[in-house]
Amino acid sequence: RSCAGVSRPALAWMLNSSSVTTRTASPTRSGLHRWSEILGCGGLAVTIQRRTVFEVLSGRRDHPTADQVYDAVRGRLPGLSRTTVYRVLETLVDAGFARKVHHTAGVARFDPMTGRHHHLACDRCGRVEEIGEHYITPVADRVAADLGFTIDDARMDFYGLCADCRAT
């Protein structure tokens, strides 16, 4: 493998472009091999704890909390502590391999998709769902035109009540 001169953002992009972070199924064996290779290029040791936490995180679509990841991992690695799961998640975020989605309820949620995308977060039930870029592009285009700003990246999270919570 060749890692020379590859930045962590580039490694995260490679990771998100690979089959590892599909939202439809658990990571594939070849995808996990690719992730392990990219993680190693990022200067992080590939440990069973990191691999298992990432497998669980990348196989979920619900933007889980650290406790939800811990509950899912605990069955696979019974001796793993909650603290270790928290540290692994923070390491993945710091390295650019996951994103922390802050919620007004104070509970952070985690997302293995670090590329450009946006969220709706329900203040009552805590559900987080992704929204398409097509909703945000007109806003970004207007800001760029009005303020003369070149936008390289944007992440927007909207907070309120989901349709289910509004109905009750």
ZIWO-V652306 format. One record per residue. N is the residue number from 1. RES is the residue in three letters. PHI is phi in whole degrees, -180 to 180 (NA if undefined). OMEGA is omega in degrees with one decimal (* if undefined). NEAR is the number of other ideal C-beta (glycine too) atoms within 8 Angstrom. Layout:
<<N | RES | PHI | OMEGA | NEAR> <N | RES | PHI | OMEGA | NEAR>>
//
This chain:
<<1 | ARG | NA | 179.5 | 5> <2 | SER | -116 | -177.9 | 4> <3 | CYS | -113 | -172.9 | 6> <4 | ALA | -57 | 174.0 | 4> <5 | GLY | 75 | -179.5 | 3> <6 | VAL | -96 | -178.1 | 9> <7 | SER | -78 | 178.1 | 6> <8 | ARG | -62 | 175.2 | 8> <9 | PRO | -59 | 177.8 | 7> <10 | ALA | -67 | 177.3 | 8> <11 | LEU | -64 | 178.4 | 14> <12 | ALA | -63 | 177.6 | 12> <13 | TRP | -62 | 178.0 | 10> <14 | MET | -59 | -179.8 | 10> <15 | LEU | -63 | -178.1 | 14> <16 | ASN | -72 | 177.2 | 11> <17 | SER | -86 | -176.8 | 5> <18 | SER | -91 | -178.9 | 11> <19 | SER | -78 | -177.7 | 9> <20 | VAL | -67 | -168.4 | 13> <21 | THR | -102 | 174.8 | 12> <22 | THR | -66 | -178.2 | 9> <23 | ARG | -95 | -173.3 | 5> <24 | THR | -103 | -175.9 | 3> <25 | ALA | -157 | 174.3 | 6> <26 | SER | -65 | -179.4 | 6> <27 | PRO | -59 | 177.9 | 14> <28 | THR | -80 | 178.5 | 9> <29 | ARG | -60 | 179.8 | 5> <30 | SER | -68 | 177.2 | 7> <31 | GLY | -66 | 178.0 | 13> <32 | LEU | -69 | 175.4 | 12> <33 | HIS | -62 | 178.8 | 8> <34 | ARG | -62 | 179.3 | 12> <35 | TRP | -61 | 179.0 | 16> <36 | SER | -60 | 179.0 | 10> <37 | GLU | -65 | -179.7 | 9> <38 | ILE | -66 | 178.4 | 13> <39 | LEU | -60 | 177.6 | 12> <40 | GLY | -62 | 176.7 | 12> <41 | CYS | -64 | 178.9 | 10> <42 | GLY | -78 | 177.0 | 11> <43 | GLY | 86 | -179.8 | 4> <44 | LEU | -107 | 177.0 | 9> <45 | ALA | -68 | 177.3 | 5> <46 | VAL | -91 | 179.4 | 8> <47 | THR | -103 | 178.0 | 6> <48 | ILE | -62 | 179.0 | 6> <49 | GLN | -66 | 179.8 | 11> <50 | ARG | -64 | -178.6 | 14> <51 | ARG | -63 | -177.7 | 12> <52 | THR | -67 | 177.9 | 12> <53 | VAL | -61 | 179.5 | 14> <54 | PHE | -67 | 176.6 | 15> <55 | GLU | -57 | -179.2 | 11> <56 | VAL | -64 | -178.2 | 12> <57 | LEU | -61 | -175.7 | 14> <58 | SER | -72 | 177.9 | 13> <59 | GLY | -89 | -177.6 | 8> <60 | ARG | -108 | 178.8 | 10> <61 | ARG | -113 | -171.3 | 4> <62 | ASP | -101 | 179.9 | 7> <63 | HIS | 52 | -172.3 | 11> <64 | PRO | -71 | 171.4 | 11> <65 | THR | -79 | 176.9 | 9> <66 | ALA | -61 | 178.8 | 12> <67 | ASP | -65 | 177.6 | 7> <68 | GLN | -67 | 176.2 | 10> <69 | VAL | -65 | 178.8 | 15> <70 | TYR | -58 | 179.7 | 12> <71 | ASP | -59 | -179.2 | 7> <72 | ALA | -74 | -177.6 | 11> <73 | VAL | -79 | -174.4 | 13> <74 | ARG | -54 | 179.1 | 9> <75 | GLY | -69 | -179.1 | 5> <76 | ARG | -88 | 178.5 | 8> <77 | LEU | -131 | -172.4 | 9> <78 | PRO | -56 | -178.5 | 6> <79 | GLY | -85 | -176.8 | 4> <80 | LEU | -73 | -178.8 | 11> <81 | SER | -88 | 176.0 | 6> <82 | ARG | -60 | -179.8 | 8> <83 | THR | -60 | 179.3 | 6> <84 | THR | -64 | 178.6 | 9> <85 | VAL | -62 | 177.8 | 15> <86 | TYR | -59 | -178.8 | 10> <87 | ARG | -65 | 178.9 | 8> <88 | VAL | -63 | 178.9 | 12> <89 | LEU | -61 | 178.2 | 15> <90 | GLU | -64 | 177.5 | 8> <91 | THR | -63 | 178.7 | 10> <92 | LEU | -63 | 177.4 | 15> <93 | VAL | -66 | -178.7 | 12> <94 | ASP | -60 | -178.5 | 6> <95 | ALA | -84 | 178.9 | 11> <96 | GLY | 86 | -178.8 | 10> <97 | PHE | -98 | 175.4 | 15> <98 | ALA | -153 | 179.9 | 12> <99 | ARG | -124 | 175.0 | 10> <100 | LYS | -95 | 178.1 | 10> <101 | VAL | -104 | -178.6 | 13> <102 | HIS | -81 | -176.7 | 6> <103 | HIS | -123 | -178.0 | 12> <104 | THR | -63 | 178.5 | 7> <105 | ALA | -75 | 176.5 | 6> <106 | GLY | 89 | -179.8 | 4> <107 | VAL | -102 | 178.3 | 7> <108 | ALA | -76 | 175.0 | 9> <109 | ARG | -121 | -173.5 | 12> <110 | PHE | -123 | -175.4 | 17> <111 | ASP | -138 | 179.1 | 10> <112 | PRO | -77 | 179.7 | 14> <113 | MET | -89 | -176.1 | 10> <114 | THR | -99 | 178.1 | 12> <115 | GLY | -72 | -176.0 | 6> <116 | ARG | -63 | 169.8 | 7> <117 | HIS | -163 | -169.2 | 9> <118 | HIS | -134 | -173.1 | 15> <119 | HIS | -132 | 164.5 | 13> <120 | LEU | -112 | -179.0 | 12> <121 | ALA | -126 | 180.0 | 14> <122 | CYS | -85 | -179.9 | 12> <123 | ASP | -71 | -177.1 | 8> <124 | ARG | -91 | -174.7 | 7> <125 | CYS | -96 | 178.1 | 7> <126 | GLY | 86 | -179.7 | 10> <127 | ARG | -63 | 176.2 | 9> <128 | VAL | -124 | 176.6 | 12> <129 | GLU | -134 | -178.0 | 8> <130 | GLU | -85 | 173.4 | 8> <131 | ILE | -123 | -173.9 | 10> <132 | GLY | -73 | 178.9 | 6> <133 | GLU | -60 | -176.7 | 8> <134 | HIS | -63 | 175.3 | 5> <135 | TYR | -76 | -172.2 | 8> <136 | ILE | -94 | -176.0 | 11> <137 | THR | -53 | 179.2 | 8> <138 | PRO | -61 | 177.8 | 7> <139 | VAL | -67 | 179.8 | 8> <140 | ALA | -62 | 179.0 | 10> <141 | ASP | -63 | 179.6 | 8> <142 | ARG | -67 | 177.6 | 8> <143 | VAL | -60 | -179.8 | 10> <144 | ALA | -60 | -178.5 | 11> <145 | ALA | -69 | -175.9 | 7> <146 | ASP | -70 | -173.9 | 6> <147 | LEU | -107 | 179.9 | 6> <148 | GLY | 65 | -175.1 | 5> <149 | PHE | -106 | 174.7 | 6> <150 | THR | -90 | -176.9 | 4> <151 | ILE | -95 | 177.8 | 8> <152 | ASP | -94 | -177.5 | 3> <153 | ASP | -155 | 177.8 | 5> <154 | ALA | -152 | 174.3 | 8> <155 | ARG | -138 | -180.0 | 8> <156 | MET | -124 | 175.2 | 8> <157 | ASP | -122 | 179.3 | 10> <158 | PHE | -108 | -177.3 | 9> <159 | TYR | -119 | 179.8 | 7> <160 | GLY | 172 | 179.3 | 8> <161 | LEU | -115 | 175.8 | 7> <162 | CYS | -71 | -177.8 | 12> <163 | ALA | -59 | -179.4 | 5> <164 | ASP | -64 | -178.9 | 8> <165 | CYS | -70 | 177.7 | 10> <166 | ARG | -65 | -177.3 | 7> <167 | ALA | -76 | -177.6 | 5> <168 | THR | -104 | * | 4>>
//
